Amino acid sequence: MGAWSTEIKGNDTTLDVYSNFFDKYNKGGNQVWVSKEIKVEFADYFSDSDDRNNSLFGLALAQWETKSLEPEILKEVKEIIDSGADLELWKELGADDKTIKERKKELQNFLKLILTEKPKAKRRVRSKFEFKTNELVRISTTDGTKEFRVNEEFTNGEYIHTSGIIEWNSGGGAGIVYFNGEGKKISAKWLDNNNLEITHEPNLTFVKKEYESFFSGDEVKIEYKIE
């Protein structure tokens, strides 16, 4: 097992079950539905002789914290701890006497915890929504009336797409290009105040590719070149 941690959440199996439970719970999932989903999603864990105990501990803890501890889950966990089955498994896996003693104490405290009803269910935690951009191009016309920008866009660190937008200083704006692919090469230059040239790498697949844009009678023509 490598480095030993006797804590209930001190192993990957328990953490996987526990964390996935709360991922679904925090997104609004009903506790009963979440538990059913976890049992299906981690069916291999619950049926594996090495992972079963830790899987049940992770689910029992999550259910207890959300005031949804199933009597059957509590019964199984209690039997595992009272019978010493988990300690026997640890011995088979090579734990020394000191580690077994620490694990036994941790299990007893865990059982004492979940046998006492939690006063209030753990509150749902809303997922943070973080939007960021990575600027690739920003150029203005010589007369200063408009600007063309190209940004890679990210939500919570995950790449979404790359967008190119013309904005008029008088208040208008329009999306000109959209494509997928982080790190793709693209550049641009204004040929004059009403003609924009966009240069991009070969084989770039555009979701949107406009050749002209208008705002308040002001027209912009757009040309594309492959570098």
N, C-alpha and C positions, 0 to 999 in steps of 0.2 A: 504493500500500500504506500510505500515511500514514506514521506513525512507524516507522522500521526497527529491528528487533532481529535481530541476526545469530545469536543463541543458538538452539540446536536447539528448545528449548521456548519460544522467544520469539514465537510466533504462535498465534492461536486454533485453527487446524486441528490442529496437533500436540498442543496441550493438550487439545482435545476428545477425540481418539483416546486419548491417554495416560491422561487422567483417567477416561474411561469404562471403559478396560481395568481400572484399579485399583478402580473402584467395584464391578465384578463380581468381581474377584479377591478383594477384601477381604470380600466376602459369602460366600466359600467356593467360588467357581467354579474348576473345573480350568482350568489355563492353556490347554490345547488347545481346550476348549469356549469359553473367553472369547475367544480369538483368532478363532474361527469366527463368534461373535456380533458381534464388532467389524467384521469384514469385511462382514457382511450389513448391520449397522446404518449403517455409513458407506460403503456401496457407491458413493454419489454422489461422495464425497470421493476415493475411490481411483480413480475413472474420470475425474475432472476434471483437465484438463491443468495448471491452476494449483494445485490442492490435492493432487495425487497424491504429489509428493515429500514434502511435510510430513506427509501421512498415513502414509506408509511409515516415515518417521523416528520418528513417535510410536509406531507399533506395534512397530518394531524395538527401540526403547529399552525399552518396557514388557516385551517378551519377554526381552530380555537381562537385565533386572533380576530376572526371575522364572525365569531359567535355562531358557527355553523358546524361544530364538531359532530360528526355522525357517531351514534352509539357503537356501530359495528367497527368503525375505525379505532375508536377509543378502546374497545375490547381487544382488538388485535394488537395494538401497541402495548396495552397492559400485559397481555399474555407473553409478548416477546420480552418485556423487561422483567416481569416477575419470574419467568422460567429460566432466565439467564441465557436465552438463545442467542442474543446479540453478542454477549460476552464470549460465548463458545465460538462464534464465528470469528471474532477478533483474535482469539487464541489460535484458531486454525490458520489465520492469515499472518500470524507471526508476531502479534503484540506481546510485549513483555509484561511482567507482573505489575510494574508501576503504572503502565498505561492502562491495563485492565482495571486497576483500582480506581484510577481517575475517571475512566469511562463509566464504571458502575455508579459512581457518585453523580456524574452528569445525567445518567439515565434516570436515577431516582428523583433528582430534582426536576427533571423534565416531566416525569409522570405526575409528580405532586402538583406541578404547574397546571397541566391540562385537566387534572381532576377537579380543579377549582374553576368555576365558571368565571369567565372574563366579564367585568362590569359593562363595558361598552365595546362594540365592534370597532376594529381599527378603521380609521377614516380612509376613504379613497384618496389617492394622490393623483392629481391631474398631471398628465405628461407635459413636459415643457415643450413649447413650440418656439424654435429658434430659426430665424431666417437670415441667411448671410449671402453675400455676393462676392465674387472675385472678378474685379474689373479687368477686361482684356483690351478694350478700346474706348477712348473718349476723345472726340475731336469736334471742334466747333467750326462753323463757316467763318470766312473772313469778315463778313458783315455782322457777325455775332447774333444772327437771328435764330439760329437753330444748332442743335448738337446731336451727334450720333454716338450712342454708347452700346457696347457689347459686354454682357456680364454672364459669368457662370453662376447659377443659382443653386443654393443648398438649403435643405430643411433638416434641422437636427444633425448636421454634419453629412447628410446623404445628398449626393448630387441629384438635381432634378433635370435641368436642361440648360442650354445656353440661349440667351435672347439678345436680339439687336433692336434697338428702339431709336427712332428720331423724335426729338422733343423740340417744339418751337418755344422760344422765350415768351411768346404772347399767351402761352397756356395750353396749346395743343400737343398731342403726342400720338405715335402710332408704332405698333410692332412691325418690324420689317422682316426679320429673319428669326427662326427658331430651329435649333437642331440639337441632337443628343450626342454626347461624347465629351467627357471631361478631358481637358488638356489639348483640344483640337486647335490648330493654328488658324487664326483669322486676323486680318488687318484691314484698314480702310483709310481713304483720303477723299477730301472734297476736291473735285476737279474745278468747281466754281461754286457759287452759292446755291445752285440748284441741281448740281450733278454730283452724285456720290459713287465712288468706286470701291467695291468690296473685294478683297483678295483672300482666298481660302485654300487650304490644302486639298489635294485630289481626293475623290471618293467620299466627300462629306455629304451626308444625306440630310437634306433640309426637310423639316416638318412644315415650315412656312418660308416662302421666298418671294418677296414682292419686288416689282420692277419700277414702281412709282408710288408716291405718297403725296397726299394733299392736306392742306389746312388753311382755311380762310383765303382761298384763291392762290396760295403759294404752292407751287408744284415742285417736287423733287423727283428726278429720274435716277434710277439705280442700275449700275452695271456690275457684273460679276466676272472675276478673273480667277483662274486656277494658277497657283504659284508654281 
